[in-house]
Amino acid sequence: MVTFTLALLLLIGFGYLLLRGVITPRIPLSFLGTVAIFALLFPQGNDRIAWMLAQVFGGGLMLGAIFMATDYVTSPVTKLGQIVYAVG
C-alpha cells in the first residue's frame, strides 16, 4: 500500500510539472518504458506482468525518472538527445 501511495504521489508531481511546462514527458517516459521492456524480457519469477509493474511503479525508479533525470544541468536539450539519454 505504501508503494502504491508513493507512486501515486510521484505521478501527481509529474502531472503538475508537465502542466506547468517545467519538464517534457520525453525523458521520464523513455526511461520508464526502457525499464518496463527489460523487466518483461528478463523477469524474476513466473509472472512477467507483476514483475514489470513492481519495477516500474517502485518509488526509487519513478523518483529518478521524473525528478533526477529531467534536471536542467544534466539532461540534453534536443528531442533525440533526450530519448537517447533516457534509454541509456
C-alpha positions in Angstrom: 0.0 0.0 0.0 2.9 2.4 0.8 4.5 1.8 -2.6 1.2 2.5 -4.4 0.7 5.7 -2.4 4.3 6.8 -3.1 3.9 6.0 -6.9 0.6 7.9 -6.9 2.1 11.0 -5.3 5.0 10.9 -7.7 2.6 10.7 -10.7 0.7 13.7 -9.3 4.0 15.6 -9.1 4.8 14.5 -12.6 1.5 15.8 -13.9 2.0 19.1 -12.1 5.4 19.6 -13.6 4.0 18.8 -17.1 1.1 21.2 -16.7 3.4 24.0 -15.6 5.7 23.4 -18.5 8.7 22.8 -16.3 9.5 19.4 -17.9 8.6 17.5 -21.0 7.4 13.8 -20.8 10.1 12.6 -23.2 12.8 11.7 -20.7 10.6 10.1 -17.9 8.5 8.1 -20.3 11.5 6.8 -22.3 13.3 5.9 -19.0 10.3 4.1 -17.6 9.5 2.4 -20.9 13.0 1.1 -21.2 12.8 -0.4 -17.7 9.4 -1.9 -18.5 10.7 -3.6 -21.6 13.7 -5.0 -19.9 11.6 -6.2 -16.9 9.3 -8.0 -19.3 12.2 -9.6 -21.2 14.1 -10.7 -18.0 11.5 -11.4 -15.3 12.4 -12.7 -11.8 9.7 -15.4 -11.3 6.8 -16.7 -13.2 4.6 -13.6 -13.6 6.2 -11.2 -16.1 3.5 -8.5 -15.8 3.6 -8.4 -12.0 7.4 -8.2 -12.1 7.3 -5.4 -14.6 4.7 -3.4 -12.6 6.7 -3.8 -9.4 9.8 -2.5 -11.1 8.1 0.4 -12.9 6.0 1.6 -10.0 8.8 1.3 -7.5 9.3 4.7 -5.8 13.0 5.0 -6.5 12.8 4.4 -10.2 10.0 6.9 -10.6 11.8 9.4 -8.5 14.8 9.1 -10.6 12.9 9.2 -13.9 10.7 12.2 -13.1 12.8 14.4 -10.9 16.5 13.5 -11.3 16.8 12.6 -15.0 15.0 15.8 -16.0 17.4 18.1 -14.2 18.4 21.0 -16.4 22.1 20.7 -15.8 22.4 17.0 -16.8 19.7 16.5 -19.4 20.1 17.2 -23.1 18.1 19.9 -24.9 17.4 18.2 -28.2 14.5 15.8 -28.6 16.6 12.9 -29.9 19.2 13.6 -27.3 16.7 13.3 -24.5 15.4 10.0 -25.8 18.9 8.5 -26.2 19.8 9.9 -22.8 16.8 8.3 -21.1 17.2 4.9 -22.8 20.9 4.8 -22.0 
